[in-house]
Amino acid sequence: MTLYDITISKINQLPDSLVQEVNNFIDFLLLKYNSELPQLTESDFSDYLNNLEAYEENLACGEIQW
């Protein structure tokens, strides 16, 4: 059995509410992996406001999707 199979098996055993949390976490990992949010995921709090404003602007322009 592969790690993928083991992970899917574990997810299948979770209640629906936890499956939603796992899904949200996977979405976060995909965003991070695809480098759509590197400035927010890898920054410190000194740049938080500037990065948040830039992210919101990109969202508003349709450059990224939530």
C-alpha positions as CSV (number, residue, x, y, z in Angstrom):
1,M,0.0,0.0,0.0
2,T,1.4,3.4,-1.0
3,L,1.4,6.5,1.2
4,Y,-1.3,7.9,-1.0
5,D,-3.5,4.9,-0.4
6,I,-2.9,5.0,3.4
7,T,-3.7,8.7,3.4
8,I,-6.9,8.3,1.4
9,S,-7.9,5.4,3.7
10,K,-7.5,7.7,6.8
11,I,-9.5,10.5,5.1
12,N,-12.3,8.0,4.4
13,Q,-12.6,7.2,8.1
14,L,-13.1,10.9,9.1
15,P,-16.5,12.5,9.8
16,D,-17.6,15.0,7.2
17,S,-16.7,18.0,9.3
18,L,-13.1,16.9,9.5
19,V,-13.0,16.0,5.8
20,Q,-13.9,19.6,5.1
21,E,-10.9,20.8,7.3
22,V,-8.6,18.4,5.4
23,N,-9.9,19.7,2.1
24,N,-9.3,23.3,3.3
25,F,-5.7,22.4,4.3
26,I,-5.1,20.7,1.0
27,D,-6.3,23.9,-0.8
28,F,-3.8,25.9,1.3
29,L,-1.0,23.6,0.4
30,L,-1.8,23.8,-3.3
31,L,-1.8,27.5,-3.1
32,K,1.5,27.6,-1.4
33,Y,3.0,24.9,-3.7
34,N,1.8,26.8,-6.8
35,S,3.4,30.0,-5.5
36,E,0.3,32.1,-5.7
37,L,0.7,33.4,-2.1
38,P,4.5,33.3,-1.4
39,Q,4.5,36.8,0.0
40,L,1.8,36.0,2.5
41,T,2.9,32.5,3.5
42,E,6.6,33.2,3.9
43,S,6.6,36.8,5.2
44,D,6.9,38.0,8.7
45,F,4.4,40.3,10.4
46,S,6.4,43.5,9.6
47,D,5.2,43.2,6.0
48,Y,1.7,41.7,6.8
49,L,-0.4,44.8,6.0
50,N,1.4,45.5,2.7
51,N,1.2,41.9,1.6
52,L,-2.5,41.7,2.6
53,E,-3.3,44.8,0.6
54,A,-1.4,43.5,-2.4
55,Y,-3.2,40.2,-2.1
56,E,-6.6,41.9,-1.9
57,E,-5.7,44.0,-5.0
58,N,-4.7,40.9,-6.9
59,L,-7.9,39.2,-5.9
60,A,-10.0,42.2,-6.9
61,C,-8.3,42.4,-10.3
62,G,-9.0,38.7,-10.9
63,E,-5.3,37.8,-11.1
64,I,-5.8,35.2,-8.4
65,Q,-8.9,33.3,-7.1
66,W,-9.9,32.6,-3.6
